[in-house]
């Protein structure tokens, strides 16, 4: 099952992508794709219903972030060996954890806006995991049963904020629009159990990142189990699992994002994003057609 949210920013309605790729309005069934509506059991019940009877969304409606604002966004750093190598860091012995503000979330076709004091904005395509149950001290073998689904994310980061403003990773990654998510949230029954999927990113149509999610140092099941040792994970919480090699940082001449650039990224089976880069002074909302 593929879950979406559609409509104007801050007015999104929950929807479901049917077998033909048509967006159906699910607001008669759920208030939003957040919290308890994302529990695995609730999604299983929905999957058994005939979504073809739901109203069709208005043509050319904007697709927004596929989940409502989560309680927390937890990120895993340096989770591909080639990315750790290119950035000059040692490979972590256990998952490296930091946080990203939920207010950074934006839609998969919305602009990424460069803040006024940011001058080294970088890209990081990632597999995003949305929790579908309460996780406390769970074992890796239990993790999949607590996942609502997965999606494409871009963990946009300002490197100058990250490394020259006190060494705080979270503040480098939390500006508005620094977390495009979607276009869909895909439940695990639609994907191979291995979650070994092609992941890619292009800047201005030039390939920059190309890998497979099966190369994660710490796989999804281990990440969820590890996090649940230190905090309670709740339905709707979002976990970003790390990015592969190919970012701008630590290159001899890093080509950080600038106004007018186009970032496209995607993951096999999960759809793709297309975001134009705007400077803060020319930020604007867009109404993108359904893809």
N, C-alpha and C positions, 0 to 999 in steps of 0.2 A: 504494500500500500504506500502511496505517495501523498503526503500531506503538504498543503500550501496555505498561505495567507495572501489575500488579494484585496486591492483597494488603495485609496489614498493613504499617505503616511499618517500614522496614528489613528486611522479609521479602518484598518484591515479587518477582514472577515475570514473565519476559518473555511478552508476548502479541501477537497479531495480531488486528485487527478484520476479520472476513470481510465478504463482500458484503452480508450481511443485517444487519450491525451487531452480530453476536455476537462476543464476545471468546473467542479460542482460545488455549489454553496452548501456547506455543512453547518451553517449557523443555527439551523433548527435542531441540531443534535448536540452541539457543544457551544459554549460561549466563546472559547478561544482555545488554541493549541498551547496550553500551558498547564502547569500543576497537575492535578489529578486526571485531567482529560488525556494526559500523555502516559498514564499508567498502562503497562503492558496488557493487563486484562481488559481494560476499556477499549484499547485499540483492537484486540482480538474480536471483541463483540462487534465493533464497527465493521471490521473486515468481513463479517458474516452477513452484513446487511446489503441490500441492493442499492448501491450508491448511484446507479443510473437513473433512479427516480428522484434524485435531488435536483434542485433548480440549477441551470447552467449559469455560470458567472457571466457578467456583462463582457461583451467582446472587447478585447484590447485592454482589459484591466491590468493595472500594475501588479506585479508579483512582489510582495514584501518579504521580510524575514519570515521563514516558515514556522517559527515558534514565537509566542508572546515573551515578554521580558522574563528571563530566568532569575532565580534567586542568586545564582553565582555562575561565573564563567571561570573555569579552572584550565590552565594551560600547562602543557608538558614541553619543556625545552630540550633541545639537542637530542631528539629522539630518532634521528637518522644518522648513521655513522658518517656519511659523506658530508652532511651539513655541519656536524661538530668539527670535522677536519677543515672545511673551508673557512669557518669562522675562527679557528685557532683555539678552540676549547677542547679539553679532555672529555672523553665519553663518560657520562655519569654512571656511577655504580648502581644507582636506583633512580626512579623518575625524578626529574628536576621540576619543581612545582612553582608556578607563579599565577597571579590572577589578572583578569582583564575586566574592566567595568562593563556591566550589562548595558549601559547607555551607549557603548560603542557599536552595538548591533545596527545593521542596516540591511536593505534589500539587495538581492543579487545583481540588480541592474541599476542601482542608485549610484550617484557620484561618490567617489572617495574624496573628501575635502582635506586639503593640507592646512593645518592650523597656522596662524600667523607667525609663531616663533619656531615652527618646525622646518628644518632644512635638509633632512636626511631620511626621507620617508621611503621605506623598503616594503617588499611584498613577501608573503609566506603562505602558499597554498597548503591547506591542512585538511585531514579527515576530522570532522566534528562528530562527537557522540552526544546524544541527548538521552538523559536518564529517564527510565520508565518505572522506577521503583525506588524504595528506600534501601540504601546500602550502608550497612555498618559492619565493619569487620568481616566482609564476605571473602570467600575463597575465589581464586580465578575461575574455577569451574562453575561458579554460580553467577558470574558477572553477566553473561549473555542474557540470562533470564530477567535482568533488571535494566536492559537497554531498550528504550522506545524505538530508536532508529539512528541513522547516521546521515550526514549531509556534507556539502562542500563549504569550507570556510577559508577566508583570507585573513591571517593574523597580521594586519598592517602594523608597522612598527617604525617609529622615528629613532634612528640609531644614535643621533646626537643626544636626544633625551635619555636614551637607554644607557649610554656609556659615559656621558660627560655632564650629567645633571644629577649626580649622587648615586649612580649605579642602581637605579630603581627600574626594574624591567616593567613593572605594572604601569607606571606613569608614562612609559614610552609607547604603550600599546592600547591606551584607553580613551583616546580622543573620539569624539563623535565620528561615525562612519568608518572607524578603524576595524570593524568586524563584519564585513559582508557575509551573509549566511544564506545558503540555499542554492538553487531555486526550490528544492523540495526537501522534506524529511522522509527518508525511505526506511521502512521497517525491515528488520533483519531477514524475514522470511523471503524477501525478494532478492537476496544476495547470497553468494557462496559463504559457507560457514567459515572459511579461512579469512574472509575479508581482504583477500589479496587482489587489489584493484589498481588499475593504472591511475596515476595522479600527475597532473601537468599544469603548467602556467606559461602564458605568453605575454610579453610586453610589446605592444605595437606590432603584433603578429610575429614577433621573433621568439622562438622557443627559449625559455630560461630555466624552467624546472621540468623534469621528466623522471618519474620513478614509479614504484609500486608500493602500496600501503603494507604489503607483506614484508617490506624491509624495515618496518618499525623496530627499533631496538627493544622497546617494551610494548608488546601488543595490547590491544584494547582490554582484554580480560585481565591482564596483569596491572594495567593502569587503574582500572576501576577498583580492583582489590586493594592496591596500594593506597589509593586516595581514601578508601573507606576505613583504613586503619587510623587515619588522622582526622577525619571529618565525616559527618553524615551527608551522604548524597541524596537528594530528593528528586521526585519526578519533575522534569523540566530543566534541571540543572544541565549545563552545557560543558563539555570537556573537549578541548582542542588538543590533538595528539602529537603535534610536531610537524616540521616541514623538512623536505629533502633539499639537497644541494641545488644552488642556482640563484641565491639571493644576491643583491648588489653589495652588501656589506663585505668589507675586507678585500675587495678587488683593488688592483692598482689604481684604477680610475672608476670608482663606483658611479653608476648611472642611476642615481636615486630618482624617484618619481617627480615629475613636474607637470604643471598645468597643460592639459591637452593630451597627455599620455592615455593609452587604453590598456587596461589589464583584463585579460580573459584567463579563466582557470576552471578546471573541472576534475571530476573523478568518475571513472567508469561506472555506469549505472546510476549515478547520482546527479547527472545534469551538469550544467556549466554556468558561469557568471560572466558578465561583461560590464566593467565599471570604468567610466571616464574620470580622469583626475582633474579636480578643480582646486584653484586657490581659494582661500577663505573669503576673499573679497568678491568672488563671483559664484559663490555657492548657490545652487538652485535645486528645486525638486524636479523630478522627472516622472512621467507617466509612461512606463514602458509596456509594450505589448506582451502578451503571453507568449512564451517560447515553446 
